[in-house]
C-alpha cells in the first residue's frame, strides 16, 4: 500500500489539518493561558518537533512550529497555518520525490 497519492493525501492534506488543530488550536492556547505566550510558543513547538521523529527533519520543523504558533497568535485562526503547513509539506514531498 502507498504510492505518491497516498503519501500526498496523508502528508499534504491530512497531517497539516490534524497537527494544526492539535498543536496550534488546542495545545498552544492551553499552555499560553497557563504559562504565558512565550512558554506556549516554545513548548508547543518543541512537542510539535518531537512528534517528527527524524532528527534531520527536526532541524527545520522547530522554526516552522515557532512560526506557525506566532502566526496563529497574530491571526487568531488555524487556517493560515494549515495552508502554510500544507505548502511546506508539499515542497518537502516534491524534494523527496525528485531526489529518489
N, CA, C and O atoms as a GROMACS GRO file, in nm:
protein
  400
    1UNK      N    1   0.085  -0.117   0.000
    1UNK     CA    2   0.000   0.000   0.000
    1UNK      C    3   0.090   0.123   0.000
    1UNK      O    4   0.200   0.120   0.055
    2UNK      N    5   0.044   0.229  -0.060
    2UNK     CA    6   0.124   0.350  -0.060
    2UNK      C    7   0.117   0.419  -0.193
    2UNK      O    8   0.011   0.428  -0.255
    3UNK      N    9   0.230   0.466  -0.235
    3UNK     CA   10   0.237   0.540  -0.358
    3UNK      C   11   0.229   0.689  -0.334
    3UNK      O   12   0.202   0.736  -0.224
    4UNK      N   13   0.253   0.761  -0.441
    4UNK     CA   14   0.259   0.907  -0.432
    4UNK      C   15   0.130   0.969  -0.380
    4UNK      O   16   0.134   1.053  -0.291
    5UNK      N   17   0.016   0.929  -0.435
    5UNK     CA   18  -0.110   0.994  -0.398
    5UNK      C   19  -0.152   0.964  -0.255
    5UNK      O   20  -0.212   1.049  -0.189
    6UNK      N   21  -0.120   0.846  -0.207
    6UNK     CA   22  -0.146   0.813  -0.067
    6UNK      C   23  -0.060   0.901   0.023
    6UNK      O   24  -0.110   0.960   0.119
    7UNK      N   25   0.068   0.910  -0.008
    7UNK     CA   26   0.160   0.995   0.068
    7UNK      C   27   0.117   1.140   0.061
    7UNK      O   28   0.123   1.212   0.161
    8UNK      N   29   0.075   1.184  -0.057
    8UNK     CA   30   0.027   1.321  -0.074
    8UNK      C   31  -0.093   1.347   0.017
    8UNK      O   32  -0.096   1.448   0.088
    9UNK      N   33  -0.190   1.257   0.015
    9UNK     CA   34  -0.312   1.276   0.095
    9UNK      C   35  -0.280   1.283   0.244
    9UNK      O   36  -0.336   1.365   0.316
   10UNK      N   37  -0.190   1.198   0.288
   10UNK     CA   38  -0.155   1.197   0.431
   10UNK      C   39  -0.072   1.319   0.468
   10UNK      O   40  -0.105   1.389   0.564
   11UNK      N   41   0.035   1.345   0.394
   11UNK     CA   42   0.131   1.448   0.437
   11UNK      C   43   0.092   1.590   0.397
   11UNK      O   44   0.129   1.684   0.467
   12UNK      N   45   0.020   1.606   0.289
   12UNK     CA   46  -0.012   1.741   0.242
   12UNK      C   47  -0.154   1.782   0.281
   12UNK      O   48  -0.182   1.902   0.295
   13UNK      N   49  -0.242   1.688   0.298
   13UNK     CA   50  -0.381   1.723   0.332
   13UNK      C   51  -0.413   1.691   0.478
   13UNK      O   52  -0.446   1.781   0.556
   14UNK      N   53  -0.402   1.566   0.515
   14UNK     CA   54  -0.448   1.523   0.648
   14UNK      C   55  -0.358   1.571   0.762
   14UNK      O   56  -0.408   1.628   0.859
   15UNK      N   57  -0.229   1.549   0.752
   15UNK     CA   58  -0.137   1.585   0.862
   15UNK      C   59  -0.143   1.734   0.896
   15UNK      O   60  -0.150   1.767   1.015
   16UNK      N   61  -0.138   1.825   0.799
   16UNK     CA   62  -0.145   1.967   0.836
   16UNK      C   63  -0.273   2.005   0.911
   16UNK      O   64  -0.269   2.085   1.004
   17UNK      N   65  -0.384   1.947   0.870
   17UNK     CA   66  -0.511   1.978   0.937
   17UNK      C   67  -0.507   1.927   1.081
   17UNK      O   68  -0.535   2.002   1.175
   18UNK      N   69  -0.473   1.801   1.098
   18UNK     CA   70  -0.472   1.741   1.232
   18UNK      C   71  -0.368   1.810   1.321
   18UNK      O   72  -0.398   1.845   1.435
   19UNK      N   73  -0.248   1.828   1.270
   19UNK     CA   74  -0.142   1.887   1.351
   19UNK      C   75  -0.172   2.032   1.389
   19UNK      O   76  -0.144   2.073   1.501
   20UNK      N   77  -0.228   2.109   1.299
   20UNK     CA   78  -0.261   2.247   1.334
   20UNK      C   79  -0.374   2.254   1.436
   20UNK      O   80  -0.371   2.338   1.527
   21UNK      N   81  -0.473   2.168   1.422
   21UNK     CA   82  -0.581   2.165   1.522
   21UNK      C   83  -0.523   2.129   1.659
   21UNK      O   84  -0.554   2.194   1.759
   22UNK      N   85  -0.440   2.025   1.663
   22UNK     CA   86  -0.387   1.978   1.792
   22UNK      C   87  -0.286   2.076   1.850
   22UNK      O   88  -0.300   2.116   1.966
   23UNK      N   89  -0.183   2.114   1.773
   23UNK     CA   90  -0.073   2.192   1.828
   23UNK      C   91  -0.103   2.341   1.840
   23UNK      O   92  -0.068   2.402   1.941
   24UNK      N   93  -0.166   2.400   1.741
   24UNK     CA   94  -0.196   2.543   1.748
   24UNK      C   95  -0.337   2.571   1.795
   24UNK      O   96  -0.360   2.673   1.861
   25UNK      N   97  -0.432   2.485   1.766
   25UNK     CA   98  -0.569   2.510   1.806
   25UNK      C   99  -0.601   2.468   1.948
   25UNK      O  100  -0.689   2.527   2.011
   26UNK      N  101  -0.531   2.367   2.000
   26UNK     CA  102  -0.560   2.317   2.135
   26UNK      C  103  -0.442   2.338   2.230
   26UNK      O  104  -0.456   2.404   2.333
   27UNK      N  105  -0.327   2.281   2.196
   27UNK     CA  106  -0.212   2.281   2.286
   27UNK      C  107  -0.157   2.421   2.312
   27UNK      O  108  -0.140   2.460   2.428
   28UNK      N  109  -0.128   2.495   2.208
   28UNK     CA  110  -0.071   2.630   2.224
   28UNK      C  111  -0.159   2.720   2.310
   28UNK      O  112  -0.107   2.782   2.403
   29UNK      N  113  -0.290   2.732   2.283
   29UNK     CA  114  -0.372   2.819   2.369
   29UNK      C  115  -0.378   2.771   2.514
   29UNK      O  116  -0.378   2.852   2.606
   30UNK      N  117  -0.383   2.640   2.535
   30UNK     CA  118  -0.391   2.587   2.671
   30UNK      C  119  -0.263   2.620   2.749
   30UNK      O  120  -0.270   2.665   2.864
   31UNK      N  121  -0.149   2.599   2.689
   31UNK     CA  122  -0.022   2.629   2.755
   31UNK      C  123  -0.007   2.779   2.775
   31UNK      O  124   0.036   2.824   2.881
   32UNK      N  125  -0.044   2.857   2.674
   32UNK     CA  126  -0.031   3.003   2.682
   32UNK      C  127  -0.116   3.062   2.793
   32UNK      O  128  -0.072   3.153   2.863
   33UNK      N  129  -0.238   3.013   2.808
   33UNK     CA  130  -0.326   3.064   2.915
   33UNK      C  131  -0.264   3.040   3.052
   33UNK      O  132  -0.274   3.124   3.141
   34UNK      N  133  -0.202   2.926   3.068
   34UNK     CA  134  -0.149   2.890   3.198
   34UNK      C  135  -0.010   2.947   3.226
   34UNK      O  136   0.019   2.988   3.339
   35UNK      N  137   0.077   2.951   3.124
   35UNK     CA  138   0.217   2.988   3.145
   35UNK      C  139   0.263   3.111   3.068
   35UNK      O  140   0.376   3.156   3.087
   36UNK      N  141   0.179   3.165   2.982
   36UNK     CA  142   0.217   3.281   2.902
   36UNK      C  143   0.248   3.245   2.758
   36UNK      O  144   0.270   3.129   2.723
   37UNK      N  145   0.247   3.348   2.675
   37UNK     CA  146   0.263   3.329   2.530
   37UNK      C  147   0.398   3.268   2.493
   37UNK      O  148   0.404   3.173   2.415
   38UNK      N  149   0.505   3.321   2.549
   38UNK     CA  150   0.639   3.273   2.511
   38UNK      C  151   0.654   3.125   2.544
   38UNK      O  152   0.701   3.048   2.460
   39UNK      N  153   0.615   3.085   2.663
   39UNK     CA  154   0.622   2.944   2.700
   39UNK      C  155   0.529   2.862   2.611
   39UNK      O  156   0.564   2.750   2.571
   40UNK      N  157   0.413   2.916   2.579
   40UNK     CA  158   0.320   2.846   2.489
   40UNK      C  159   0.382   2.820   2.353
   40UNK      O  160   0.371   2.710   2.298
   41UNK      N  161   0.447   2.922   2.298
   41UNK     CA  162   0.513   2.907   2.167
   41UNK      C  163   0.623   2.803   2.176
   41UNK      O  164   0.630   2.712   2.093
   42UNK      N  165   0.709   2.816   2.277
   42UNK     CA  166   0.826   2.727   2.288
   42UNK      C  167   0.784   2.582   2.313
   42UNK      O  168   0.828   2.492   2.243
   43UNK      N  169   0.699   2.561   2.412
   43UNK     CA  170   0.662   2.423   2.449
   43UNK      C  171   0.580   2.356   2.338
   43UNK      O  172   0.608   2.241   2.303
   44UNK      N  173   0.481   2.425   2.284
   44UNK     CA  174   0.402   2.363   2.177
   44UNK      C  175   0.488   2.334   2.054
   44UNK      O  176   0.468   2.233   1.987
   45UNK      N  177   0.584   2.421   2.026
   45UNK     CA  178   0.674   2.400   1.911
   45UNK      C  179   0.770   2.285   1.936
   45UNK      O  180   0.801   2.208   1.845
   46UNK      N  181   0.820   2.273   2.059
   46UNK     CA  182   0.908   2.161   2.092
   46UNK      C  183   0.835   2.027   2.084
   46UNK      O  184   0.889   1.930   2.032
   47UNK      N  185   0.713   2.023   2.134
   47UNK     CA  186   0.635   1.899   2.125
   47UNK      C  187   0.605   1.866   1.979
   47UNK      O  188   0.616   1.751   1.937
   48UNK      N  189   0.567   1.968   1.901
   48UNK     CA  190   0.544   1.952   1.757
   48UNK      C  191   0.669   1.894   1.690
   48UNK      O  192   0.660   1.805   1.605
   49UNK      N  193   0.786   1.944   1.730
   49UNK     CA  194   0.912   1.897   1.673
   49UNK      C  195   0.939   1.752   1.712
   49UNK      O  196   0.980   1.672   1.627
   50UNK      N  197   0.918   1.718   1.837
   50UNK     CA  198   0.944   1.582   1.884
   50UNK      C  199   0.855   1.478   1.817
   50UNK      O  200   0.895   1.362   1.804
   51UNK      N  201   0.736   1.518   1.775
   51UNK     CA  202   0.647   1.426   1.705
   51UNK      C  203   0.705   1.388   1.568
   51UNK      O  204   0.675   1.281   1.515
   52UNK      N  205   0.787   1.476   1.512
   52UNK     CA  206   0.852   1.449   1.383
   52UNK      C  207   0.986   1.381   1.413
   52UNK      O  208   1.090   1.446   1.410
   53UNK      N  209   0.981   1.255   1.440
   53UNK     CA  210   1.088   1.175   1.499
   53UNK      C  211   1.224   1.188   1.430
   53UNK      O  212   1.327   1.181   1.498
   54UNK      N  213   1.229   1.206   1.302
   54UNK     CA  214   1.354   1.212   1.227
   54UNK      C  215   1.438   1.333   1.270
   54UNK      O  216   1.393   1.447   1.254
   55UNK      N  217   1.559   1.310   1.325
   55UNK     CA  218   1.643   1.421   1.374
   55UNK      C  219   1.676   1.525   1.266
   55UNK      O  220   1.682   1.644   1.296
   56UNK      N  221   1.698   1.481   1.144
   56UNK     CA  222   1.727   1.576   1.036
   56UNK      C  223   1.606   1.664   1.010
   56UNK      O  224   1.619   1.785   0.990
   57UNK      N  225   1.489   1.605   1.009
   57UNK     CA  226   1.365   1.679   0.987
   57UNK      C  227   1.340   1.779   1.100
   57UNK      O  228   1.286   1.887   1.076
   58UNK      N  229   1.380   1.744   1.221
   58UNK     CA  230   1.356   1.829   1.338
   58UNK      C  231   1.423   1.966   1.324
   58UNK      O  232   1.375   2.065   1.378
   59UNK      N  233   1.534   1.970   1.251
   59UNK     CA  234   1.607   2.096   1.234
   59UNK      C  235   1.519   2.202   1.168
   59UNK      O  236   1.523   2.318   1.207
   60UNK      N  237   1.442   2.163   1.070
   60UNK     CA  238   1.354   2.259   1.002
   60UNK      C  239   1.216   2.268   1.066
   60UNK      O  240   1.147   2.368   1.049
   61UNK      N  241   1.176   2.165   1.137
   61UNK     CA  242   1.041   2.164   1.196
   61UNK      C  243   1.030   2.258   1.315
   61UNK      O  244   0.926   2.320   1.334
   62UNK      N  245   1.135   2.270   1.395
   62UNK     CA  246   1.128   2.359   1.511
   62UNK      C  247   1.101   2.504   1.471
   62UNK      O  248   1.008   2.564   1.524
   63UNK      N  249   1.180   2.562   1.380
   63UNK     CA  250   1.147   2.700   1.340
   63UNK      C  251   1.009   2.711   1.274
   63UNK      O  252   0.939   2.811   1.293
   64UNK      N  253   0.969   2.610   1.199
   64UNK     CA  254   0.835   2.610   1.139
   64UNK      C  255   0.729   2.612   1.248
   64UNK      O  256   0.633   2.689   1.240
   65UNK      N  257   0.745   2.529   1.350
   65UNK     CA  258   0.650   2.526   1.461
   65UNK      C  259   0.640   2.660   1.532
   65UNK      O  260   0.530   2.704   1.567
   66UNK      N  261   0.753   2.723   1.554
   66UNK     CA  262   0.755   2.855   1.618
   66UNK      C  263   0.680   2.955   1.531
   66UNK      O  264   0.597   3.032   1.581
   67UNK      N  265   0.710   2.955   1.403
   67UNK     CA  266   0.644   3.049   1.312
   67UNK      C  267   0.493   3.025   1.306
   67UNK      O  268   0.414   3.119   1.306
   68UNK      N  269   0.453   2.898   1.302
   68UNK     CA  270   0.310   2.865   1.297
   68UNK      C  271   0.238   2.909   1.424
   68UNK      O  272   0.124   2.954   1.418
   69UNK      N  273   0.304   2.895   1.539
   69UNK     CA  274   0.243   2.940   1.665
   69UNK      C  275   0.227   3.092   1.666
   69UNK      O  276   0.124   3.144   1.709
   70UNK      N  277   0.330   3.162   1.620
   70UNK     CA  278   0.322   3.308   1.613
   70UNK      C  279   0.215   3.351   1.514
   70UNK      O  280   0.140   3.446   1.540
   71UNK      N  281   0.207   3.282   1.402
   71UNK     CA  282   0.105   3.313   1.302
   71UNK      C  283  -0.034   3.293   1.360
   71UNK      O  284  -0.124   3.375   1.340
   72UNK      N  285  -0.052   3.184   1.433
   72UNK     CA  286  -0.182   3.159   1.497
   72UNK      C  287  -0.213   3.270   1.597
   72UNK      O  288  -0.326   3.320   1.600
   73UNK      N  289  -0.116   3.308   1.676
   73UNK     CA  290  -0.136   3.413   1.776
   73UNK      C  291  -0.176   3.545   1.710
   73UNK      O  292  -0.265   3.615   1.759
   74UNK      N  293  -0.112   3.578   1.601
   74UNK     CA  294  -0.140   3.706   1.533
   74UNK      C  295  -0.271   3.706   1.458
   74UNK      O  296  -0.340   3.808   1.454
   75UNK      N  297  -0.307   3.594   1.398
   75UNK     CA  298  -0.429   3.590   1.315
   75UNK      C  299  -0.550   3.543   1.394
   75UNK      O  300  -0.664   3.576   1.358
   76UNK      N  301  -0.528   3.465   1.501
   76UNK     CA  302  -0.639   3.409   1.576
   76UNK      C  303  -0.708   3.295   1.502
   76UNK      O  304  -0.819   3.255   1.539
   77UNK      N  305  -0.644   3.242   1.400
   77UNK     CA  306  -0.704   3.137   1.317
   77UNK      C  307  -0.601   3.031   1.284
   77UNK      O  308  -0.483   3.062   1.264
   78UNK      N  309  -0.645   2.906   1.278
   78UNK     CA  310  -0.553   2.799   1.237
   78UNK      C  311  -0.547   2.784   1.085
   78UNK      O  312  -0.460   2.714   1.033
   79UNK      N  313  -0.638   2.848   1.013
   79UNK     CA  314  -0.643   2.830   0.868
   79UNK      C  315  -0.517   2.877   0.794
   79UNK      O  316  -0.468   2.804   0.708
   80UNK      N  317  -0.461   2.994   0.825
   80UNK     CA  318  -0.335   3.030   0.758
   80UNK      C  319  -0.224   2.930   0.788
   80UNK      O  320  -0.142   2.900   0.701
   81UNK      N  321  -0.222   2.878   0.911
   81UNK     CA  322  -0.122   2.778   0.947
   81UNK      C  323  -0.140   2.648   0.872
   81UNK      O  324  -0.042   2.584   0.832
   82UNK      N  325  -0.264   2.608   0.853
   82UNK     CA  326  -0.292   2.486   0.775
   82UNK      C  327  -0.240   2.503   0.633
   82UNK      O  328  -0.178   2.412   0.577
   83UNK      N  329  -0.266   2.618   0.574
   83UNK     CA  330  -0.221   2.644   0.436
   83UNK      C  331  -0.069   2.645   0.428
   83UNK      O  332  -0.012   2.582   0.339
   84UNK      N  333  -0.003   2.716   0.520
   84UNK     CA  334   0.143   2.719   0.520
   84UNK      C  335   0.200   2.579   0.544
   84UNK      O  336   0.292   2.536   0.475
   85UNK      N  337   0.145   2.509   0.641
   85UNK     CA  338   0.191   2.374   0.676
   85UNK      C  339   0.175   2.280   0.556
   85UNK      O  340   0.266   2.203   0.525
   86UNK      N  341   0.061   2.284   0.490
   86UNK     CA  342   0.038   2.200   0.372
   86UNK      C  343   0.135   2.235   0.260
   86UNK      O  344   0.188   2.147   0.193
   87UNK      N  345   0.158   2.364   0.240
   87UNK     CA  346   0.253   2.408   0.137
   87UNK      C  347   0.392   2.359   0.169
   87UNK      O  348   0.463   2.309   0.081
   88UNK      N  349   0.433   2.373   0.294
   88UNK     CA  350   0.564   2.326   0.339
   88UNK      C  351   0.578   2.175   0.311
   88UNK      O  352   0.676   2.131   0.252
   89UNK      N  353   0.478   2.098   0.354
   89UNK     CA  354   0.483   1.954   0.334
   89UNK      C  355   0.483   1.916   0.186
   89UNK      O  356   0.546   1.819   0.146
   90UNK      N  357   0.411   1.994   0.105
   90UNK     CA  358   0.411   1.970  -0.039
   90UNK      C  359   0.551   1.987  -0.096
   90UNK      O  360   0.598   1.902  -0.173
   91UNK      N  361   0.619   2.095  -0.059
   91UNK     CA  362   0.755   2.116  -0.109
   91UNK      C  363   0.851   2.008  -0.060
   91UNK      O  364   0.936   1.962  -0.136
   92UNK      N  365   0.838   1.967   0.065
   92UNK     CA  366   0.922   1.859   0.117
   92UNK      C  367   0.896   1.730   0.040
   92UNK      O  368   0.990   1.659   0.005
   93UNK      N  369   0.770   1.701   0.013
   93UNK     CA  370   0.735   1.582  -0.064
   93UNK      C  371   0.792   1.589  -0.205
   93UNK      O  372   0.844   1.489  -0.256
   94UNK      N  373   0.784   1.705  -0.268
   94UNK     CA  374   0.837   1.720  -0.404
   94UNK      C  375   0.989   1.702  -0.405
   94UNK      O  376   1.044   1.641  -0.496
   95UNK      N  377   1.056   1.756  -0.306
   95UNK     CA  378   1.202   1.740  -0.297
   95UNK      C  379   1.235   1.592  -0.278
   95UNK      O  380   1.326   1.541  -0.342
   96UNK      N  381   1.162   1.525  -0.190
   96UNK     CA  382   1.185   1.382  -0.167
   96UNK      C  383   1.160   1.301  -0.295
   96UNK      O  384   1.235   1.208  -0.324
   97UNK      N  385   1.057   1.335  -0.368
   97UNK     CA  386   1.023   1.262  -0.491
   97UNK      C  387   1.129   1.281  -0.598
   97UNK      O  388   1.162   1.187  -0.670
   98UNK      N  389   1.182   1.401  -0.609
   98UNK     CA  390   1.280   1.427  -0.715
   98UNK      C  391   1.419   1.375  -0.679
   98UNK      O  392   1.504   1.357  -0.766
   99UNK      N  393   1.443   1.352  -0.550
   99UNK     CA  394   1.575   1.301  -0.510
   99UNK      C  395   1.582   1.149  -0.510
   99UNK      O  396   1.689   1.092  -0.488
  100UNK      N  397   1.469   1.083  -0.533
  100UNK     CA  398   1.467   0.936  -0.532
  100UNK      C  399   1.514   0.882  -0.664
  100UNK      O  400   1.520   0.760  -0.683
   0.00000   0.00000   0.00000
